[in-house]
Amino acid sequence: MNQSVPLADLEQSLYEVRKKIYPRAVHGNFARWRWALVFATQLVFYGLAWLQWNGRQAVLFDLAARKFYVFGLVLWPQDIIYLAVLLVLCALSLFLFTAIAGRLWCGYACPQTVYTEIFLWIEAAIEGDHMRRAKLDRSAAGPRKVALKAAKHGVWVALSLWTGFTFVGYFTPIRELGHATITFALGPWETFWLLFYGFATYGNAGWMREQVCKYMCPYARFQSAMFDPDTLVITYDAARGEPRGARSRKADPKALGLGACVDCSVCVQVCPTGIDIRDGLQYECIGCAACIDGCDQVMEKMGYAPGLIRYSTENAVKNAWGWREMARRVMRPRVWVYIAILVAITAAAATTLYQRSPLKMNVIRDRASLAREIDESHIENVYRLQVMNTDERAHRFTLSVEGSSHLGHVGITADTPEAFFTIDPTSSRVITLRVHAVPHDAEGSQPIEFELKTVDGEGPGVTIHEKSRFYVPAGWAGKGDTK
């Protein structure tokens, strides 16, 4: 039966003003895991930018020079395939984790969650616990309130700017960036991105918080497509908890006709998005498990068994399964397919990187002059070779060329100075070569092959080959034999 909704109530529900959430502090196993990941992710983010490797920044995405440095690996624009592979691996990992245990990324490692946790900790350290913070916001403006708010926002802004500085430091060498910042010599782009990323951190983690997760993040909207009845999610055991109601610690809930839930609302008070998990799984739930820790603390005080709110699956709750039977259903074919694909792609990418040659060569034939006669028996073509040394040490190279039997003797013209050359570390060089041949019965486009080989004796020798075409003018066939 349809029930009509008054227009005023509908407008209020659509345009309801946000109610600020003051999450209550909670302690427990999941809170410890959450903070461990906060420390781990921020140690990597803030510390990795300062790590040195072979006299340079260990991780640097140098867009101006079009080089990506990742420890001992140097990637060029031609290596964009590795970035695509990395994105595919991240997407598949997200699908795998979501299929197994829901929004693990959101609850423990997402930057929005991590920085919200940090900002909330700063807020609690300066203004007090959740009740004091709410009381302070309701109080009239005064010297104490202004001082506390100024201190909190000052720390927030400082942390946000440092975060923006670190972010830019992955694209501009961070030591140079630090010197430019101190001397007020930052370029326009560095200034823009430092302030932009700092402002985004300050606004998202300090002000918007759960609004980003509820209304801006697309993951919350399509997560249900990756859930199924065997996905581990945070669940409230209604069969055990209902009917809920308050009682003394010594009371017998069975005698009172009550379930295990004492209706204390701690699960709601600790939730960073302000939902009641007892109403069932909701898209606003980020899977942080704060409600599990809060409920377990209450169960311990009441002398009840923990796990009224716990990680479980829809099928496990419905059928009262134990962990062993539930785990067997969690590791279902879909999960094994994700794992197999991840392992296969990772193995292929690792093998390719291991076998990756430090040399790259592109050959382009000069089209302005297709061919010219040197003498009565020789034809010459001009080529431009772009040679890249992706290694972090200089190499000396030798260059040679071979052609089909129809071209007779093929070689580099003697006065070309680049038969032997050196390329600096992680550098490229454009070489112009004149290649001659003594065609016999050939004309038109003929195959040739360039060979580039290291001759410096440092490490194992590397040789690469690159094919091209040699052009013989029409009507030349047979001239090389008669002259």
C-alpha positions in Angstrom: 0.0 0.0 0.0 1.5 3.3 -1.0 1.6 6.1 1.5 1.8 9.7 0.5 4.6 11.9 1.9 3.8 15.5 2.8 5.6 17.9 0.5 7.2 19.8 3.4 8.7 16.6 4.8 10.0 15.6 1.4 11.7 19.0 0.9 13.2 18.7 4.4 14.6 15.2 3.6 16.1 16.4 0.3 17.6 19.6 1.7 18.4 18.6 5.2 21.3 20.5 6.7 24.2 18.4 7.7 24.4 17.5 11.4 28.0 17.4 12.5 29.2 14.1 13.8 31.3 13.8 16.9 32.7 10.2 16.9 33.4 8.7 20.2 36.9 7.4 20.8 37.1 3.6 20.8 39.7 1.0 21.6 40.1 -2.6 20.5 41.7 -4.9 18.0 40.3 -3.2 14.9 41.2 0.3 16.2 44.8 -0.9 16.7 44.9 -2.3 13.2 43.5 1.0 11.9 46.1 3.1 13.6 48.9 0.7 12.6 47.9 1.3 9.0 47.7 5.0 9.6 51.3 5.0 10.8 52.5 2.6 8.0 50.9 4.6 5.2 52.1 8.0 6.4 55.6 6.7 7.1 55.8 5.6 3.5 54.2 8.8 2.1 56.2 11.3 4.1 59.4 9.3 4.4 59.8 7.9 0.9 60.2 11.3 -0.7 63.4 11.9 1.3 65.0 8.5 0.6 68.1 8.7 -1.6 69.2 6.1 -4.2 72.4 6.3 -6.2 72.8 9.9 -5.4 69.2 10.9 -6.4 65.7 10.7 -5.0 64.6 7.1 -4.8 61.1 7.7 -6.0 60.7 10.6 -8.4 58.2 11.2 -11.2 60.2 13.8 -13.2 57.6 15.0 -15.7 59.9 17.7 -17.1 62.6 15.2 -18.0 59.9 12.5 -18.8 61.5 10.0 -16.5 60.1 8.0 -13.6 62.6 6.8 -11.0 61.5 4.0 -8.7 64.6 2.9 -6.7 66.9 1.2 -9.3 64.3 1.3 -12.0 64.1 4.1 -14.6 61.0 4.3 -16.7 60.6 6.4 -19.9 57.5 7.4 -21.8 57.9 4.2 -23.9 57.4 2.2 -20.6 53.9 3.5 -20.0 52.7 -0.1 -20.3 54.0 -0.7 -16.8 51.9 2.1 -15.4 48.9 0.5 -17.1 49.8 -2.9 -15.6 50.1 -1.2 -12.1 46.6 0.3 -12.5 45.1 -3.0 -13.5 46.7 -4.7 -10.5 45.3 -2.0 -8.2 41.9 -2.4 -9.7 42.0 -6.2 -9.4 43.3 -6.0 -5.8 40.4 -3.8 -4.9 37.9 -6.3 -6.5 39.6 -9.1 -4.6 39.6 -7.4 -1.2 36.0 -6.2 -1.7 34.8 -9.7 -2.7 36.4 -11.2 0.4 35.7 -8.6 3.1 33.9 -5.6 1.8 35.3 -2.1 2.0 38.7 -2.9 3.6 40.3 -0.2 1.5 37.8 2.4 2.7 38.1 1.5 6.4 41.8 1.2 6.7 43.9 2.6 3.9 41.9 5.2 2.0 43.6 8.6 2.3 40.2 10.2 3.2 39.9 7.7 6.1 43.5 8.0 7.2 43.6 11.8 7.3 40.2 12.0 8.9 41.6 9.8 11.7 44.6 12.0 12.1 42.6 15.2 12.1 40.1 13.8 14.6 43.1 12.8 16.9 44.4 16.4 16.7 40.9 17.7 17.4 40.5 15.5 20.4 44.0 16.3 21.7 43.2 20.1 21.6 39.4 20.3 22.3 38.8 17.1 24.3 36.6 14.1 23.9 33.4 14.0 21.8 31.2 15.4 24.5 33.5 18.3 25.2 33.8 19.1 21.5 30.1 19.1 21.0 29.7 21.4 24.1 32.4 23.7 22.9 30.7 24.1 19.5 27.4 24.9 21.2 29.0 27.5 23.5 29.2 31.2 22.8 32.3 32.7 21.3 34.9 33.6 23.9 38.6 33.8 24.4 38.9 30.1 25.3 36.9 28.9 22.3 38.7 31.2 19.9 42.1 30.0 21.3 41.2 26.3 21.0 39.7 26.7 17.5 42.7 28.7 16.3 45.2 26.1 17.7 43.3 23.3 16.1 43.0 24.9 12.7 46.6 26.1 12.9 47.8 22.5 13.3 45.4 21.3 10.6 46.7 23.9 8.2 50.4 23.1 9.0 49.8 19.4 8.4 47.9 20.1 5.2 50.6 22.3 3.8 53.2 19.7 4.7 51.1 17.1 3.0 50.9 19.2 -0.1 54.6 19.9 0.0 55.4 16.2 0.2 53.0 15.4 -2.7 54.7 17.9 -4.9 58.1 16.5 -3.8 57.4 13.3 -5.7 57.3 15.4 -9.0 59.9 18.0 -8.2 63.1 16.8 -6.3 62.0 17.4 -2.7 65.4 18.8 -1.5 65.3 21.4 -4.3 61.7 22.1 -3.5 62.5 22.6 0.2 65.2 25.1 -0.7 62.9 26.9 -3.2 60.2 27.1 -0.5 62.5 28.5 2.1 63.9 31.1 -0.3 60.4 32.0 -1.7 61.5 30.8 -5.2 58.8 28.3 -5.9 57.6 28.1 -9.5 53.9 28.8 -10.3 53.0 25.1 -10.9 54.7 24.0 -7.6 52.9 26.7 -5.7 49.6 25.9 -7.2 49.8 22.1 -6.5 51.2 22.6 -3.0 48.3 24.9 -2.1 45.7 22.9 -4.0 46.6 19.5 -2.4 47.0 21.2 1.0 43.6 22.8 0.7 42.0 19.5 -0.4 43.5 17.7 2.6 42.3 20.5 5.0 38.8 20.7 3.5 38.2 16.9 3.1 39.6 15.7 6.4 38.9 18.7 8.5 35.5 19.9 7.3 33.7 17.5 4.9 34.9 14.2 6.5 32.1 11.6 6.1 30.4 13.7 3.4 33.2 12.7 1.0 32.5 9.1 1.6 28.7 9.4 1.4 28.3 11.7 -1.5 31.5 12.2 -3.4 33.2 8.9 -3.5 31.9 6.6 -6.4 33.1 3.5 -4.7 30.3 3.7 -2.2 27.8 3.6 -5.0 29.1 0.6 -7.0 30.4 -1.5 -4.1 27.1 -3.5 -3.9 27.9 -4.9 -7.4 31.0 -6.6 -5.9 29.1 -8.0 -2.8 27.3 -11.3 -2.6 25.9 -13.3 0.3 29.3 -14.8 1.0 31.2 -11.5 1.3 32.5 -10.7 4.8 30.8 -7.5 6.0 30.1 -5.9 9.3 26.8 -7.4 10.5 24.5 -7.1 13.6 23.2 -10.5 14.8 19.6 -9.6 15.1 18.6 -13.1 16.2 20.9 -12.8 19.2 20.4 -9.1 19.9 16.7 -8.6 19.6 14.5 -7.6 21.3 16.9 -4.9 22.6 16.5 -3.0 25.8 18.3 -1.6 28.8 18.8 -3.7 31.9 21.1 -3.9 34.9 24.4 -5.8 34.7 23.1 -8.5 37.0 19.7 -9.0 35.3 19.0 -12.2 33.4 18.0 -11.1 29.8 16.1 -14.3 29.2 13.9 -13.7 32.2 13.2 -10.2 30.9 12.5 -11.5 27.4 15.4 -9.4 26.0 18.2 -10.1 23.6 21.9 -9.3 24.1 21.7 -5.7 22.8 21.4 -3.3 25.7 20.4 -0.4 23.4 23.3 1.7 24.6 23.9 3.2 21.1 27.7 3.0 21.5 27.8 1.5 18.0 26.2 4.7 16.6 28.4 7.0 18.8 31.7 5.6 17.5 30.6 5.4 13.8 32.5 8.1 11.8 29.6 8.3 9.3 26.8 8.3 12.0 24.9 5.3 10.9 23.2 2.6 13.0 24.6 -0.8 11.9 21.6 -2.5 13.6 19.5 -1.3 10.7 21.5 -3.5 8.4 24.3 -3.0 5.9 24.2 0.5 4.4 26.2 2.2 1.6 27.4 4.7 4.1 29.3 2.0 6.1 33.0 2.3 5.3 33.9 -1.0 7.0 36.1 0.6 9.7 34.8 -1.9 12.4 34.7 0.8 15.1 31.2 -0.4 16.0 32.6 -3.9 16.6 35.2 -2.6 19.0 32.6 -0.5 20.8 30.0 -3.3 21.1 32.6 -5.8 22.3 33.6 -3.4 25.1 29.9 -3.2 26.2 29.5 -7.0 26.0 32.6 -7.4 28.1 31.2 -5.0 30.8 27.9 -6.8 30.8 29.5 -10.2 31.0 28.1 -11.3 27.6 30.0 -13.1 24.8 31.5 -10.7 22.2 30.5 -10.7 18.6 27.0 -9.3 18.7 28.4 -7.0 15.9 31.1 -8.8 13.9 32.5 -9.6 10.6 30.3 -12.2 9.0 28.4 -13.1 5.8 24.8 -13.0 5.0 24.7 -16.7 4.6 26.6 -17.3 7.8 24.2 -15.2 9.8 21.2 -16.8 8.2 22.4 -20.4 8.7 24.3 -19.9 12.0 27.6 -21.1 10.5 30.9 -21.1 12.3 34.2 -19.6 11.1 35.4 -22.8 9.4 32.3 -23.2 7.3 32.1 -19.5 6.6 35.8 -19.3 5.5 35.2 -22.2 3.0 32.4 -20.2 1.4 34.4 -17.0 1.4 37.2 -18.6 -0.6 34.8 -19.3 -3.5 35.6 -19.6 -7.2 35.2 -15.9 -7.9 37.9 -15.1 -5.3 40.3 -17.8 -6.7 39.8 -16.4 -10.2 40.8 -12.9 -9.0 43.9 -14.4 -7.2 44.9 -16.4 -10.3 44.7 -13.3 -12.5 46.6 -11.2 -10.1 49.4 -13.8 -9.8 49.6 -14.2 -13.5 49.8 -10.5 -14.3 52.3 -9.9 -11.5 54.5 -12.7 -12.6 54.4 -11.6 -16.2 55.2 -8.0 -15.3 58.0 -9.0 -12.9 59.5 -11.3 -15.6 59.3 -8.5 -18.2 61.0 -6.0 -15.9 63.7 -8.5 -15.0 64.4 -9.1 -18.7 64.0 -5.5 -19.7 67.0 -4.2 -21.8 68.6 -1.0 -20.6 69.0 0.0 -24.2 66.3 1.3 -26.6 66.7 2.3 -30.2 64.4 3.8 -32.7 65.4 4.1 -36.4 63.8 6.6 -38.7 64.9 6.8 -42.4 65.4 10.3 -43.7 62.5 10.9 -46.1 63.8 14.2 -47.4 66.4 12.2 -49.5 65.3 8.7 -50.2 68.6 7.6 -51.8 71.6 9.0 -53.6 74.3 7.5 -55.7 77.8 7.8 -54.2 79.6 6.4 -57.2 78.9 3.9 -60.0 78.2 1.0 -57.6 77.1 2.4 -54.2 73.8 3.7 -53.1 73.5 5.7 -49.8 70.5 6.2 -47.4 70.4 8.5 -44.4 69.0 7.4 -41.0 68.3 9.1 -37.7 68.7 6.8 -34.7 67.4 7.8 -31.3 69.4 5.7 -28.8 68.4 5.7 -25.1 70.5 4.4 -22.2 68.0 3.7 -19.4 70.8 2.4 -17.1 72.2 4.6 -14.3 75.8 4.3 -15.6 77.3 5.5 -18.8 77.9 3.0 -21.6 80.0 2.9 -24.7 78.4 1.4 -27.8 79.3 0.1 -31.2 76.9 0.2 -34.1 76.8 -2.0 -37.2 74.3 -2.7 -39.9 73.4 -5.8 -42.1 71.2 -6.2 -45.1 69.9 -9.0 -47.4 72.0 -10.7 -50.0 70.4 -8.6 -52.7 72.0 -5.5 -51.3 75.5 -6.9 -51.4 77.9 -5.2 -49.0 76.1 -3.0 -46.5 78.1 -0.7 -44.1 78.3 2.7 -42.4 79.9 5.3 -44.5 83.5 5.8 -43.3 83.3 9.5 -42.5 80.3 9.0 -40.2 81.8 9.6 -36.7 79.2 7.7 -34.7 80.2 4.1 -35.3 81.5 4.1 -31.6 79.9 6.5 -29.1 79.1 6.9 -25.4 75.8 7.8 -23.8 75.5 9.3 -20.3 73.4 7.6 -17.6 69.6 7.8 -18.1 70.1 9.9 -21.3 69.3 9.7 -24.9 71.2 10.7 -28.0 70.1 11.3 -31.6 72.6 10.0 -34.2 72.6 10.6 -37.9 74.1 7.7 -40.0 74.8 7.4 -43.7 74.5 3.7 -44.7 75.8 2.5 -48.1 75.1 -0.7 -50.1 76.2 -2.3 -53.3 72.9 -3.6 -54.7 73.0 -6.4 -57.3 69.6 -7.3 -58.5 67.6 -5.2 -56.0 65.5 -2.1 -56.4 62.8 -0.5 -54.2 62.5 -1.1 -50.5 64.9 -3.7 -49.0 65.2 -4.9 -45.4 68.2 -4.0 -43.3 68.9 -4.4 -39.6 70.9 -2.3 -37.2 72.8 -3.8 -34.3 73.7 -1.9 -31.1 76.1 -3.5 -28.7 77.8 -2.4 -25.4 81.6 -2.6 -25.6 82.6 -1.0 -22.2 83.0 -4.3 -20.4 80.9 -3.3 -17.4 78.5 -6.0 -16.5 77.0 -8.5 -19.1 77.1 -7.2 -22.6 73.8 -6.0 -24.1 72.9 -6.3 -27.8 69.7 -5.0 -29.4 68.5 -5.1 -33.0 66.2 -2.8 -34.9 64.8 -3.4 -38.4 64.4 -0.8 -41.1 64.2 -0.5 -44.9 66.9 0.5 -47.4 65.7 2.2 -50.6 67.2 1.5 -54.0 66.1 3.7 -56.9 64.1 2.2 -59.7 66.2 1.1 -62.7 69.2 0.3 -60.5 68.9 -3.5 -60.7 72.0 -5.0 -62.2 74.1 -1.9 -62.2 76.2 -3.1 -59.3 77.3 -6.1 -61.2 78.3 -4.3 -64.4 80.2 -1.4 -62.9 
